[in-house]
Amino acid sequence: MALIIIFAIHKEVLTMDKLEYYQTQTRGTNQAEYQIYLACCDDGKGNDFRTGEKLKTFDEWINS
């Protein structure tokens, strides 16, 4: 189950709305999405800049 929280300003009050079963729009095939992951997360040394861990293989990424 996916859950996304949306922040909205309504009448100068910040509110949060939850949408269940929300799926982001894909940008192509799983392979194309994986290439985006690699391009955005690679620290230049083959590690994920966010975690410091090795980048995931396609199989690890698709199953995460």
CHARMM internal coordinates of N, CA and C (Angstrom, degrees):
IC EDIT
DIST 1 N 1 CA 1.4433
DIST 1 CA 1 C 1.5303
ANGL 1 N 1 CA 1 C 107.67
DIST 1 C 2 N 1.2765
ANGL 1 CA 1 C 2 N 116.64
DIHE 1 N 1 CA 1 C 2 N 127.46
DIST 2 N 2 CA 1.4559
ANGL 1 C 2 N 2 CA 121.97
DIHE 1 CA 1 C 2 N 2 CA 177.25
DIST 2 CA 2 C 1.5170
ANGL 2 N 2 CA 2 C 109.37
DIHE 1 C 2 N 2 CA 2 C -95.41
DIST 2 C 3 N 1.3011
ANGL 2 CA 2 C 3 N 115.62
DIHE 2 N 2 CA 2 C 3 N 145.03
DIST 3 N 3 CA 1.4589
ANGL 2 C 3 N 3 CA 120.66
DIHE 2 CA 2 C 3 N 3 CA 179.67
DIST 3 CA 3 C 1.5125
ANGL 3 N 3 CA 3 C 107.61
DIHE 2 C 3 N 3 CA 3 C -136.71
DIST 3 C 4 N 1.3035
ANGL 3 CA 3 C 4 N 116.03
DIHE 3 N 3 CA 3 C 4 N 129.66
DIST 4 N 4 CA 1.4612
ANGL 3 C 4 N 4 CA 120.58
DIHE 3 CA 3 C 4 N 4 CA 177.19
DIST 4 CA 4 C 1.5106
ANGL 4 N 4 CA 4 C 107.95
DIHE 3 C 4 N 4 CA 4 C -126.66
DIST 4 C 5 N 1.3112
ANGL 4 CA 4 C 5 N 115.16
DIHE 4 N 4 CA 4 C 5 N 141.72
DIST 5 N 5 CA 1.4614
ANGL 4 C 5 N 5 CA 120.62
DIHE 4 CA 4 C 5 N 5 CA 177.99
DIST 5 CA 5 C 1.5150
ANGL 5 N 5 CA 5 C 107.37
DIHE 4 C 5 N 5 CA 5 C -109.83
DIST 5 C 6 N 1.2989
ANGL 5 CA 5 C 6 N 116.50
DIHE 5 N 5 CA 5 C 6 N 127.87
DIST 6 N 6 CA 1.4610
ANGL 5 C 6 N 6 CA 122.27
DIHE 5 CA 5 C 6 N 6 CA -179.65
DIST 6 CA 6 C 1.5185
ANGL 6 N 6 CA 6 C 108.67
DIHE 5 C 6 N 6 CA 6 C -110.76
DIST 6 C 7 N 1.3178
ANGL 6 CA 6 C 7 N 115.29
DIHE 6 N 6 CA 6 C 7 N 129.20
DIST 7 N 7 CA 1.4546
ANGL 6 C 7 N 7 CA 121.12
DIHE 6 CA 6 C 7 N 7 CA 175.69
DIST 7 CA 7 C 1.5190
ANGL 7 N 7 CA 7 C 108.10
DIHE 6 C 7 N 7 CA 7 C -96.65
DIST 7 C 8 N 1.2985
ANGL 7 CA 7 C 8 N 116.12
DIHE 7 N 7 CA 7 C 8 N 134.42
DIST 8 N 8 CA 1.4633
ANGL 7 C 8 N 8 CA 120.30
DIHE 7 CA 7 C 8 N 8 CA -179.82
DIST 8 CA 8 C 1.5220
ANGL 8 N 8 CA 8 C 109.32
DIHE 7 C 8 N 8 CA 8 C -139.33
DIST 8 C 9 N 1.3084
ANGL 8 CA 8 C 9 N 115.18
DIHE 8 N 8 CA 8 C 9 N 142.43
DIST 9 N 9 CA 1.4588
ANGL 8 C 9 N 9 CA 120.08
DIHE 8 CA 8 C 9 N 9 CA 175.53
DIST 9 CA 9 C 1.5177
ANGL 9 N 9 CA 9 C 107.49
DIHE 8 C 9 N 9 CA 9 C -99.45
DIST 9 C 10 N 1.3094
ANGL 9 CA 9 C 10 N 115.55
DIHE 9 N 9 CA 9 C 10 N 119.86
DIST 10 N 10 CA 1.4579
ANGL 9 C 10 N 10 CA 121.36
DIHE 9 CA 9 C 10 N 10 CA -179.26
DIST 10 CA 10 C 1.5210
ANGL 10 N 10 CA 10 C 107.41
DIHE 9 C 10 N 10 CA 10 C -134.59
DIST 10 C 11 N 1.3053
ANGL 10 CA 10 C 11 N 116.27
DIHE 10 N 10 CA 10 C 11 N 119.99
DIST 11 N 11 CA 1.4631
ANGL 10 C 11 N 11 CA 122.21
DIHE 10 CA 10 C 11 N 11 CA -178.47
DIST 11 CA 11 C 1.5326
ANGL 11 N 11 CA 11 C 110.90
DIHE 10 C 11 N 11 CA 11 C 53.29
DIST 11 C 12 N 1.3520
ANGL 11 CA 11 C 12 N 114.94
DIHE 11 N 11 CA 11 C 12 N 42.79
DIST 12 N 12 CA 1.4590
ANGL 11 C 12 N 12 CA 123.42
DIHE 11 CA 11 C 12 N 12 CA 176.51
DIST 12 CA 12 C 1.5282
ANGL 12 N 12 CA 12 C 113.24
DIHE 11 C 12 N 12 CA 12 C 63.98
DIST 12 C 13 N 1.3172
ANGL 12 CA 12 C 13 N 117.61
DIHE 12 N 12 CA 12 C 13 N 22.11
DIST 13 N 13 CA 1.4619
ANGL 12 C 13 N 13 CA 121.88
DIHE 12 CA 12 C 13 N 13 CA 177.13
DIST 13 CA 13 C 1.5208
ANGL 13 N 13 CA 13 C 107.71
DIHE 12 C 13 N 13 CA 13 C -121.61
DIST 13 C 14 N 1.3190
ANGL 13 CA 13 C 14 N 116.53
DIHE 13 N 13 CA 13 C 14 N 131.32
DIST 14 N 14 CA 1.4551
ANGL 13 C 14 N 14 CA 120.96
DIHE 13 CA 13 C 14 N 14 CA 178.59
DIST 14 CA 14 C 1.5220
ANGL 14 N 14 CA 14 C 109.07
DIHE 13 C 14 N 14 CA 14 C -82.45
DIST 14 C 15 N 1.3134
ANGL 14 CA 14 C 15 N 116.12
DIHE 14 N 14 CA 14 C 15 N 124.04
DIST 15 N 15 CA 1.4580
ANGL 14 C 15 N 15 CA 120.44
DIHE 14 CA 14 C 15 N 15 CA 179.91
DIST 15 CA 15 C 1.5250
ANGL 15 N 15 CA 15 C 109.59
DIHE 14 C 15 N 15 CA 15 C -122.75
DIST 15 C 16 N 1.3263
ANGL 15 CA 15 C 16 N 116.71
DIHE 15 N 15 CA 15 C 16 N 159.93
DIST 16 N 16 CA 1.4471
ANGL 15 C 16 N 16 CA 122.20
DIHE 15 CA 15 C 16 N 16 CA 175.55
DIST 16 CA 16 C 1.5157
ANGL 16 N 16 CA 16 C 108.53
DIHE 15 C 16 N 16 CA 16 C -121.69
DIST 16 C 17 N 1.3106
ANGL 16 CA 16 C 17 N 116.06
DIHE 16 N 16 CA 16 C 17 N 134.32
DIST 17 N 17 CA 1.4530
ANGL 16 C 17 N 17 CA 121.67
DIHE 16 CA 16 C 17 N 17 CA 175.54
DIST 17 CA 17 C 1.5209
ANGL 17 N 17 CA 17 C 108.01
DIHE 16 C 17 N 17 CA 17 C -121.71
DIST 17 C 18 N 1.3225
ANGL 17 CA 17 C 18 N 116.95
DIHE 17 N 17 CA 17 C 18 N 139.55
DIST 18 N 18 CA 1.4570
ANGL 17 C 18 N 18 CA 121.71
DIHE 17 CA 17 C 18 N 18 CA 176.99
DIST 18 CA 18 C 1.5207
ANGL 18 N 18 CA 18 C 109.27
DIHE 17 C 18 N 18 CA 18 C -103.34
DIST 18 C 19 N 1.2992
ANGL 18 CA 18 C 19 N 116.32
DIHE 18 N 18 CA 18 C 19 N 133.66
DIST 19 N 19 CA 1.4564
ANGL 18 C 19 N 19 CA 121.46
DIHE 18 CA 18 C 19 N 19 CA 174.89
DIST 19 CA 19 C 1.5257
ANGL 19 N 19 CA 19 C 107.19
DIHE 18 C 19 N 19 CA 19 C -119.25
DIST 19 C 20 N 1.3055
ANGL 19 CA 19 C 20 N 117.06
DIHE 19 N 19 CA 19 C 20 N 116.35
DIST 20 N 20 CA 1.4513
ANGL 19 C 20 N 20 CA 120.23
DIHE 19 CA 19 C 20 N 20 CA 177.38
DIST 20 CA 20 C 1.5209
ANGL 20 N 20 CA 20 C 109.46
DIHE 19 C 20 N 20 CA 20 C -88.56
DIST 20 C 21 N 1.3113
ANGL 20 CA 20 C 21 N 116.37
DIHE 20 N 20 CA 20 C 21 N 153.96
DIST 21 N 21 CA 1.4501
ANGL 20 C 21 N 21 CA 123.91
DIHE 20 CA 20 C 21 N 21 CA 179.38
DIST 21 CA 21 C 1.5239
ANGL 21 N 21 CA 21 C 111.88
DIHE 20 C 21 N 21 CA 21 C 62.23
DIST 21 C 22 N 1.3134
ANGL 21 CA 21 C 22 N 116.67
DIHE 21 N 21 CA 21 C 22 N 33.84
DIST 22 N 22 CA 1.4595
ANGL 21 C 22 N 22 CA 121.44
DIHE 21 CA 21 C 22 N 22 CA 178.63
DIST 22 CA 22 C 1.5183
ANGL 22 N 22 CA 22 C 108.44
DIHE 21 C 22 N 22 CA 22 C -89.68
DIST 22 C 23 N 1.3114
ANGL 22 CA 22 C 23 N 117.65
DIHE 22 N 22 CA 22 C 23 N 135.12
DIST 23 N 23 CA 1.4559
ANGL 22 C 23 N 23 CA 121.74
DIHE 22 CA 22 C 23 N 23 CA 177.87
DIST 23 CA 23 C 1.5145
ANGL 23 N 23 CA 23 C 108.03
DIHE 22 C 23 N 23 CA 23 C -126.45
DIST 23 C 24 N 1.3297
ANGL 23 CA 23 C 24 N 115.77
DIHE 23 N 23 CA 23 C 24 N 133.36
DIST 24 N 24 CA 1.4511
ANGL 23 C 24 N 24 CA 118.19
DIHE 23 CA 23 C 24 N 24 CA 178.08
DIST 24 CA 24 C 1.5244
ANGL 24 N 24 CA 24 C 109.30
DIHE 23 C 24 N 24 CA 24 C -70.98
DIST 24 C 25 N 1.2841
ANGL 24 CA 24 C 25 N 115.03
DIHE 24 N 24 CA 24 C 25 N 152.31
DIST 25 N 25 CA 1.4562
ANGL 24 C 25 N 25 CA 120.25
DIHE 24 CA 24 C 25 N 25 CA 178.18
DIST 25 CA 25 C 1.5247
ANGL 25 N 25 CA 25 C 108.44
DIHE 24 C 25 N 25 CA 25 C -69.52
DIST 25 C 26 N 1.3061
ANGL 25 CA 25 C 26 N 116.65
DIHE 25 N 25 CA 25 C 26 N 135.30
DIST 26 N 26 CA 1.4591
ANGL 25 C 26 N 26 CA 119.89
DIHE 25 CA 25 C 26 N 26 CA 179.97
DIST 26 CA 26 C 1.5141
ANGL 26 N 26 CA 26 C 110.36
DIHE 25 C 26 N 26 CA 26 C -81.11
DIST 26 C 27 N 1.3133
ANGL 26 CA 26 C 27 N 114.61
DIHE 26 N 26 CA 26 C 27 N 159.08
DIST 27 N 27 CA 1.4544
ANGL 26 C 27 N 27 CA 120.42
DIHE 26 CA 26 C 27 N 27 CA -179.79
DIST 27 CA 27 C 1.5235
ANGL 27 N 27 CA 27 C 110.68
DIHE 26 C 27 N 27 CA 27 C -111.25
DIST 27 C 28 N 1.3176
ANGL 27 CA 27 C 28 N 116.88
DIHE 27 N 27 CA 27 C 28 N 21.28
DIST 28 N 28 CA 1.4570
ANGL 27 C 28 N 28 CA 119.95
DIHE 27 CA 27 C 28 N 28 CA 179.61
DIST 28 CA 28 C 1.5198
ANGL 28 N 28 CA 28 C 110.53
DIHE 27 C 28 N 28 CA 28 C 138.61
DIST 28 C 29 N 1.3125
ANGL 28 CA 28 C 29 N 114.94
DIHE 28 N 28 CA 28 C 29 N -150.10
DIST 29 N 29 CA 1.4607
ANGL 28 C 29 N 29 CA 121.07
DIHE 28 CA 28 C 29 N 29 CA -178.10
DIST 29 CA 29 C 1.5249
ANGL 29 N 29 CA 29 C 110.85
DIHE 28 C 29 N 29 CA 29 C -74.71
DIST 29 C 30 N 1.3146
ANGL 29 CA 29 C 30 N 115.59
DIHE 29 N 29 CA 29 C 30 N 165.99
DIST 30 N 30 CA 1.4674
ANGL 29 C 30 N 30 CA 119.46
DIHE 29 CA 29 C 30 N 30 CA 175.08
DIST 30 CA 30 C 1.5208
ANGL 30 N 30 CA 30 C 110.53
DIHE 29 C 30 N 30 CA 30 C -59.20
DIST 30 C 31 N 1.3216
ANGL 30 CA 30 C 31 N 117.00
DIHE 30 N 30 CA 30 C 31 N -37.74
DIST 31 N 31 CA 1.4674
ANGL 30 C 31 N 31 CA 120.22
DIHE 30 CA 30 C 31 N 31 CA 178.85
DIST 31 CA 31 C 1.5319
ANGL 31 N 31 CA 31 C 110.34
DIHE 30 C 31 N 31 CA 31 C -63.57
DIST 31 C 32 N 1.3336
ANGL 31 CA 31 C 32 N 117.38
DIHE 31 N 31 CA 31 C 32 N -39.94
DIST 32 N 32 CA 1.4645
ANGL 31 C 32 N 32 CA 120.68
DIHE 31 CA 31 C 32 N 32 CA 177.86
DIST 32 CA 32 C 1.5283
ANGL 32 N 32 CA 32 C 110.65
DIHE 31 C 32 N 32 CA 32 C -65.50
DIST 32 C 33 N 1.3382
ANGL 32 CA 32 C 33 N 117.18
DIHE 32 N 32 CA 32 C 33 N -41.02
DIST 33 N 33 CA 1.4647
ANGL 32 C 33 N 33 CA 121.04
DIHE 32 CA 32 C 33 N 33 CA 177.11
DIST 33 CA 33 C 1.5283
ANGL 33 N 33 CA 33 C 110.85
DIHE 32 C 33 N 33 CA 33 C -62.45
DIST 33 C 34 N 1.3208
ANGL 33 CA 33 C 34 N 116.47
DIHE 33 N 33 CA 33 C 34 N -40.69
DIST 34 N 34 CA 1.4722
ANGL 33 C 34 N 34 CA 121.31
DIHE 33 CA 33 C 34 N 34 CA 178.74
DIST 34 CA 34 C 1.5285
ANGL 34 N 34 CA 34 C 110.20
DIHE 33 C 34 N 34 CA 34 C -62.94
DIST 34 C 35 N 1.3137
ANGL 34 CA 34 C 35 N 117.11
DIHE 34 N 34 CA 34 C 35 N -40.89
DIST 35 N 35 CA 1.4669
ANGL 34 C 35 N 35 CA 120.39
DIHE 34 CA 34 C 35 N 35 CA 178.30
DIST 35 CA 35 C 1.5260
ANGL 35 N 35 CA 35 C 111.05
DIHE 34 C 35 N 35 CA 35 C -63.77
DIST 35 C 36 N 1.3286
ANGL 35 CA 35 C 36 N 117.30
DIHE 35 N 35 CA 35 C 36 N -35.62
DIST 36 N 36 CA 1.4671
ANGL 35 C 36 N 36 CA 121.00
DIHE 35 CA 35 C 36 N 36 CA 174.97
DIST 36 CA 36 C 1.5193
ANGL 36 N 36 CA 36 C 109.89
DIHE 35 C 36 N 36 CA 36 C -63.61
DIST 36 C 37 N 1.3376
ANGL 36 CA 36 C 37 N 116.76
DIHE 36 N 36 CA 36 C 37 N -44.86
DIST 37 N 37 CA 1.4712
ANGL 36 C 37 N 37 CA 121.58
DIHE 36 CA 36 C 37 N 37 CA 176.75
DIST 37 CA 37 C 1.5270
ANGL 37 N 37 CA 37 C 110.41
DIHE 36 C 37 N 37 CA 37 C -55.64
DIST 37 C 38 N 1.3418
ANGL 37 CA 37 C 38 N 116.74
DIHE 37 N 37 CA 37 C 38 N -49.61
DIST 38 N 38 CA 1.4591
ANGL 37 C 38 N 38 CA 120.14
DIHE 37 CA 37 C 38 N 38 CA -178.88
DIST 38 CA 38 C 1.5264
ANGL 38 N 38 CA 38 C 111.49
DIHE 37 C 38 N 38 CA 38 C -61.09
DIST 38 C 39 N 1.3348
ANGL 38 CA 38 C 39 N 116.21
DIHE 38 N 38 CA 38 C 39 N -43.99
DIST 39 N 39 CA 1.4655
ANGL 38 C 39 N 39 CA 120.48
DIHE 38 CA 38 C 39 N 39 CA -177.37
DIST 39 CA 39 C 1.5260
ANGL 39 N 39 CA 39 C 111.92
DIHE 38 C 39 N 39 CA 39 C -66.37
DIST 39 C 40 N 1.3147
ANGL 39 CA 39 C 40 N 117.07
DIHE 39 N 39 CA 39 C 40 N -34.34
DIST 40 N 40 CA 1.4638
ANGL 39 C 40 N 40 CA 120.40
DIHE 39 CA 39 C 40 N 40 CA -175.09
DIST 40 CA 40 C 1.5289
ANGL 40 N 40 CA 40 C 113.31
DIHE 39 C 40 N 40 CA 40 C -87.96
DIST 40 C 41 N 1.3190
ANGL 40 CA 40 C 41 N 118.07
DIHE 40 N 40 CA 40 C 41 N -28.63
DIST 41 N 41 CA 1.4678
ANGL 40 C 41 N 41 CA 120.17
DIHE 40 CA 40 C 41 N 41 CA -171.30
DIST 41 CA 41 C 1.5181
ANGL 41 N 41 CA 41 C 114.47
DIHE 40 C 41 N 41 CA 41 C -103.96
DIST 41 C 42 N 1.3231
ANGL 41 CA 41 C 42 N 118.22
DIHE 41 N 41 CA 41 C 42 N -13.66
DIST 42 N 42 CA 1.4625
ANGL 41 C 42 N 42 CA 120.86
DIHE 41 CA 41 C 42 N 42 CA -176.99
DIST 42 CA 42 C 1.5239
ANGL 42 N 42 CA 42 C 110.70
DIHE 41 C 42 N 42 CA 42 C -69.33
DIST 42 C 43 N 1.3338
ANGL 42 CA 42 C 43 N 115.73
DIHE 42 N 42 CA 42 C 43 N 126.76
DIST 43 N 43 CA 1.4608
ANGL 42 C 43 N 43 CA 120.42
DIHE 42 CA 42 C 43 N 43 CA 178.65
DIST 43 CA 43 C 1.5216
ANGL 43 N 43 CA 43 C 112.72
DIHE 42 C 43 N 43 CA 43 C -84.34
DIST 43 C 44 N 1.3325
ANGL 43 CA 43 C 44 N 116.33
DIHE 43 N 43 CA 43 C 44 N 6.20
DIST 44 N 44 CA 1.4570
ANGL 43 C 44 N 44 CA 121.04
DIHE 43 CA 43 C 44 N 44 CA -179.02
DIST 44 CA 44 C 1.5164
ANGL 44 N 44 CA 44 C 112.48
DIHE 43 C 44 N 44 CA 44 C 94.04
DIST 44 C 45 N 1.3294
ANGL 44 CA 44 C 45 N 116.48
DIHE 44 N 44 CA 44 C 45 N -7.71
DIST 45 N 45 CA 1.4644
ANGL 44 C 45 N 45 CA 121.77
DIHE 44 CA 44 C 45 N 45 CA -179.95
DIST 45 CA 45 C 1.5252
ANGL 45 N 45 CA 45 C 111.11
DIHE 44 C 45 N 45 CA 45 C -121.67
DIST 45 C 46 N 1.3410
ANGL 45 CA 45 C 46 N 116.35
DIHE 45 N 45 CA 45 C 46 N 11.26
DIST 46 N 46 CA 1.4519
ANGL 45 C 46 N 46 CA 120.35
DIHE 45 CA 45 C 46 N 46 CA 179.63
DIST 46 CA 46 C 1.5167
ANGL 46 N 46 CA 46 C 113.86
DIHE 45 C 46 N 46 CA 46 C 85.29
DIST 46 C 47 N 1.3320
ANGL 46 CA 46 C 47 N 116.03
DIHE 46 N 46 CA 46 C 47 N 12.74
DIST 47 N 47 CA 1.4638
ANGL 46 C 47 N 47 CA 121.10
DIHE 46 CA 46 C 47 N 47 CA 178.65
DIST 47 CA 47 C 1.5176
ANGL 47 N 47 CA 47 C 109.97
DIHE 46 C 47 N 47 CA 47 C -112.71
DIST 47 C 48 N 1.3269
ANGL 47 CA 47 C 48 N 115.39
DIHE 47 N 47 CA 47 C 48 N 154.62
DIST 48 N 48 CA 1.4556
ANGL 47 C 48 N 48 CA 121.85
DIHE 47 CA 47 C 48 N 48 CA 175.52
DIST 48 CA 48 C 1.5318
ANGL 48 N 48 CA 48 C 107.09
DIHE 47 C 48 N 48 CA 48 C -77.07
DIST 48 C 49 N 1.3216
ANGL 48 CA 48 C 49 N 117.42
DIHE 48 N 48 CA 48 C 49 N 119.14
DIST 49 N 49 CA 1.4619
ANGL 48 C 49 N 49 CA 120.28
DIHE 48 CA 48 C 49 N 49 CA -176.37
DIST 49 CA 49 C 1.5194
ANGL 49 N 49 CA 49 C 112.66
DIHE 48 C 49 N 49 CA 49 C -62.94
DIST 49 C 50 N 1.3432
ANGL 49 CA 49 C 50 N 117.35
DIHE 49 N 49 CA 49 C 50 N -21.96
DIST 50 N 50 CA 1.4622
ANGL 49 C 50 N 50 CA 120.25
DIHE 49 CA 49 C 50 N 50 CA -178.11
DIST 50 CA 50 C 1.5139
ANGL 50 N 50 CA 50 C 112.42
DIHE 49 C 50 N 50 CA 50 C -78.16
DIST 50 C 51 N 1.3471
ANGL 50 CA 50 C 51 N 116.32
DIHE 50 N 50 CA 50 C 51 N -33.12
DIST 51 N 51 CA 1.4601
ANGL 50 C 51 N 51 CA 120.25
DIHE 50 CA 50 C 51 N 51 CA -174.04
DIST 51 CA 51 C 1.5163
ANGL 51 N 51 CA 51 C 113.26
DIHE 50 C 51 N 51 CA 51 C -115.62
DIST 51 C 52 N 1.3314
ANGL 51 CA 51 C 52 N 117.37
DIHE 51 N 51 CA 51 C 52 N -20.72
DIST 52 N 52 CA 1.4543
ANGL 51 C 52 N 52 CA 121.19
DIHE 51 CA 51 C 52 N 52 CA -175.33
DIST 52 CA 52 C 1.5180
ANGL 52 N 52 CA 52 C 112.77
DIHE 51 C 52 N 52 CA 52 C 81.87
DIST 52 C 53 N 1.3314
ANGL 52 CA 52 C 53 N 117.45
DIHE 52 N 52 CA 52 C 53 N -3.08
DIST 53 N 53 CA 1.4627
ANGL 52 C 53 N 53 CA 121.78
DIHE 52 CA 52 C 53 N 53 CA -179.99
DIST 53 CA 53 C 1.5231
ANGL 53 N 53 CA 53 C 110.02
DIHE 52 C 53 N 53 CA 53 C -88.28
DIST 53 C 54 N 1.3570
ANGL 53 CA 53 C 54 N 115.32
DIHE 53 N 53 CA 53 C 54 N 160.87
DIST 54 N 54 CA 1.4604
ANGL 53 C 54 N 54 CA 119.60
DIHE 53 CA 53 C 54 N 54 CA 176.86
DIST 54 CA 54 C 1.5193
ANGL 54 N 54 CA 54 C 110.44
DIHE 53 C 54 N 54 CA 54 C -56.05
DIST 54 C 55 N 1.3264
ANGL 54 CA 54 C 55 N 115.63
DIHE 54 N 54 CA 54 C 55 N 145.21
DIST 55 N 55 CA 1.4607
ANGL 54 C 55 N 55 CA 119.51
DIHE 54 CA 54 C 55 N 55 CA 175.29
DIST 55 CA 55 C 1.5204
ANGL 55 N 55 CA 55 C 109.42
DIHE 54 C 55 N 55 CA 55 C -60.34
DIST 55 C 56 N 1.3113
ANGL 55 CA 55 C 56 N 115.47
DIHE 55 N 55 CA 55 C 56 N 146.47
DIST 56 N 56 CA 1.4604
ANGL 55 C 56 N 56 CA 120.72
DIHE 55 CA 55 C 56 N 56 CA -179.21
DIST 56 CA 56 C 1.5178
ANGL 56 N 56 CA 56 C 110.26
DIHE 55 C 56 N 56 CA 56 C -74.09
DIST 56 C 57 N 1.3279
ANGL 56 CA 56 C 57 N 115.24
DIHE 56 N 56 CA 56 C 57 N 146.44
DIST 57 N 57 CA 1.4638
ANGL 56 C 57 N 57 CA 119.99
DIHE 56 CA 56 C 57 N 57 CA 170.69
DIST 57 CA 57 C 1.5213
ANGL 57 N 57 CA 57 C 107.05
DIHE 56 C 57 N 57 CA 57 C -70.15
DIST 57 C 58 N 1.3268
ANGL 57 CA 57 C 58 N 116.55
DIHE 57 N 57 CA 57 C 58 N 168.84
DIST 58 N 58 CA 1.4507
ANGL 57 C 58 N 58 CA 119.49
DIHE 57 CA 57 C 58 N 58 CA 178.39
DIST 58 CA 58 C 1.5211
ANGL 58 N 58 CA 58 C 110.60
DIHE 57 C 58 N 58 CA 58 C -57.08
DIST 58 C 59 N 1.3333
ANGL 58 CA 58 C 59 N 117.33
DIHE 58 N 58 CA 58 C 59 N -45.50
DIST 59 N 59 CA 1.4682
ANGL 58 C 59 N 59 CA 120.64
DIHE 58 CA 58 C 59 N 59 CA -178.89
DIST 59 CA 59 C 1.5236
ANGL 59 N 59 CA 59 C 111.67
DIHE 58 C 59 N 59 CA 59 C -63.29
DIST 59 C 60 N 1.3273
ANGL 59 CA 59 C 60 N 117.39
DIHE 59 N 59 CA 59 C 60 N -41.08
DIST 60 N 60 CA 1.4752
ANGL 59 C 60 N 60 CA 120.43
DIHE 59 CA 59 C 60 N 60 CA 177.65
DIST 60 CA 60 C 1.5185
ANGL 60 N 60 CA 60 C 110.20
DIHE 59 C 60 N 60 CA 60 C -64.64
DIST 60 C 61 N 1.3204
ANGL 60 CA 60 C 61 N 116.05
DIHE 60 N 60 CA 60 C 61 N -42.77
DIST 61 N 61 CA 1.4627
ANGL 60 C 61 N 61 CA 121.13
DIHE 60 CA 60 C 61 N 61 CA -177.82
DIST 61 CA 61 C 1.5225
ANGL 61 N 61 CA 61 C 111.01
DIHE 60 C 61 N 61 CA 61 C -65.40
DIST 61 C 62 N 1.3399
ANGL 61 CA 61 C 62 N 117.12
DIHE 61 N 61 CA 61 C 62 N -46.68
DIST 62 N 62 CA 1.4631
ANGL 61 C 62 N 62 CA 120.33
DIHE 61 CA 61 C 62 N 62 CA -175.84
DIST 62 CA 62 C 1.5300
ANGL 62 N 62 CA 62 C 110.86
DIHE 61 C 62 N 62 CA 62 C -67.21
DIST 62 C 63 N 1.3242
ANGL 62 CA 62 C 63 N 118.06
DIHE 62 N 62 CA 62 C 63 N -27.05
DIST 63 N 63 CA 1.4572
ANGL 62 C 63 N 63 CA 121.95
DIHE 62 CA 62 C 63 N 63 CA -178.90
DIST 63 CA 63 C 1.5216
ANGL 63 N 63 CA 63 C 113.38
DIHE 62 C 63 N 63 CA 63 C -94.18
DIST 63 C 64 N 1.3278
ANGL 63 CA 63 C 64 N 116.83
DIHE 63 N 63 CA 63 C 64 N 2.61
DIST 64 N 64 CA 1.4675
ANGL 63 C 64 N 64 CA 119.19
DIHE 63 CA 63 C 64 N 64 CA -179.73
DIST 64 CA 64 C 1.5096
ANGL 64 N 64 CA 64 C 111.82
DIHE 63 C 64 N 64 CA 64 C -93.11
END
COOR INIT
IC SEED 1 N 1 CA 1 C
IC BUILD
